[in-house]
């Protein structure tokens, strides 16, 4: 129950701030962006890669709403230290489906920057081995395990115009999940104004 109230706090702040803005003429814009980058788990992991695609709709001059899909691939040390396989690592594949509330920082007219938070549903697939060892034999089998959970994403992104409706930028994202292990990613992106 406490977690549900914690997840409602960003929404209440967002809608209060949006309501408090002065009503001026503003045309809504939508953008789609995609990118590639570096991914890692927070605790004792080896880096990998990240790809994402995001759809963003500007609600006012300062706020926008975005949906995002992000796929992360990284490795962690194996949990059987005596496993006779090299390298002894777990392969992790995370898929994040996020709903983000973005606040556009007031910078100069060309350089855009925003911070965002919201909610994320994610699935994690873990590829590793089961290791059975007794007095007479050893057996190793390849296994895949999956689970899903909810988390809270935090995003900082910037972009700069390259040509007409095309922008390029950089971003850093932290996916908070204290129960199953948080992740982060950093990368470059290209944004197209629709």
N, C-alpha and C positions, 0 to 999 in steps of 0.2 A: 504494500500500500504506500509506503514511504517513497519507493522508487517511482510510482505513478505521479505523485505530487512533485517530485524532483524534475520529472520530464515535462510537466506543465509550466514550470516557472519560465523557461525561455519563450514559450508561446504567449504567455500573459505580458511579458515585457515587450515583446515584438508588437502585439496588437495595441498596447497602451501607447507606445512610441509612434506608431503609424497614425493612430487617432489624434495624437497631439500635434501633428504637423500642420502647418498652415495649408489651407486649400488653395493651391495654385494650379494653373493649367499645366498638365504633364501628359505627354504621350507615352503610353506603355511600349516597351521594347522587349524583344525576346532575343536571346543569343544561345548558340549551341557551341560547346567547346569540347575539345578532346586533347589528350596528352599522354606522355610517356615519362617515366621517371624511376627513381630509386625507392625501394621499399625495405622495411626492416621491422622486426619485432622489438619491443623495448627491452626484454630481458634475455640476454645470452643467446642472441640469434645471429645468423649470417645473412648479409644483405642479399637482396634479390631485385625484382623489377615490379613496376606498377603501371597499369594503363587505366584510363578513366574516360568517361563521357558524361557531360553535364548539360542540362537544359535549364536556362535561367530566364525568368520573367521579371522585369523591373516593375515594381508596384508603385514606387514614388521616386523622388530624386535621391533618397537615401537608402531605401529598402528594396530588396528583391527576394523572390522565392525561387529555390532551385531544387531539382531532383538530380541525383547523381548515381551512377554505377561505377564502382572501382574494383579492379581485380589486382590482388597482390600475390606475389610468389616469393617465398623466402625459406630459409632452412634454420633448424635448431639442432643442437647436439642430441644424439640418441639417448634414450633413458635406460638402455641396457649397456652399462660400461664394458662388459665382457663379451659383447657381440663380436664374433670373428669376421666381420664384414667391414671393408674400408670403401668409402668413408662412412662412419657411423653417425648418420644424420637423419633427421625427420624432414620430409618435404612438406611444406605447408602451403595451401592455396586458400586465400581468403577472398570472398566476394561481399562487398558492402553495397547496400541499397539505401541511400540517404535522402532525407528531406531536410533541406537547409534553409535557414533564415539568414540572409546576408545583409550586412550594414556596409554601405559604400563610404569609404573615408574621404573627407573633403580635401583633395589634393589639387594639383593644377589640371588644366583642361585636358591634356593629352594622357598623362599617366593616371591610370585608374587603379585603386587598391580597395580591397574589401576583406572584412573578417566575417566568419559565418560559424554558426553552430546549429544544432538541431537533433535529429534522431536518426539512428541507423539500425537496420536489420542486417545481420551478416551470417554467412555460413562459412565454416572452416572445414576443409578436408585435410586429413593428415595421412601421409603415406609413410609407413615404417615396416618393421618386422616384429613378429612374435618369436620369442626365443625360449625354447624348452630344453632344459638341461637336467639330466638325472645321472645316476651312477653308471649306466650302460650306454646312453645315447644322447645325441644332441639333435634338435630339429629346429629349423628356421623357416618360417612362412612369411610371405609378404602380405601385409594387411593395409586396408584403407578404412579410416574412421571419419565420420562426419558429425557435426553438431551445428546448431544455430543458436543465436542469442541476440540481444539488443545492446547497443552501445551509444555513446555520445561523441559525434565528430566535432573537431575544431579545425577551422580552415582559415588560412591567410593566403590571399592571392593578389597578384599585380598583373596588369597588362598594359601594353602600349600599342598605338596604331601602327600598322605596317603598310596597309594599302586599302583604301576605300572602307569597306565593311569588315576588313580582316585585322585582327589584333593578335599579338603574341605576348606571352608572359611566363611567369614562374609562380609556383605555389608550394606550400607546405601544409600537410594535413596530419593531424594526430587523432587516432580513433581510440577513445577511452573505453576500456573494458577491464575493470579490476579483477573480475572472476576468472577470465580465460586468457588474459594477457593482451595488453594494448599494443597497437602497431602505429607506425608513422610512415609517411611517404613524402617525397619531394620530387618535383619534376618541372618540365616545361609544357606549355600548352599553346594551342592555337584556337582562337575564338572567332566565330562568324556571326555577324549581326543579321538577323532574319528580317 
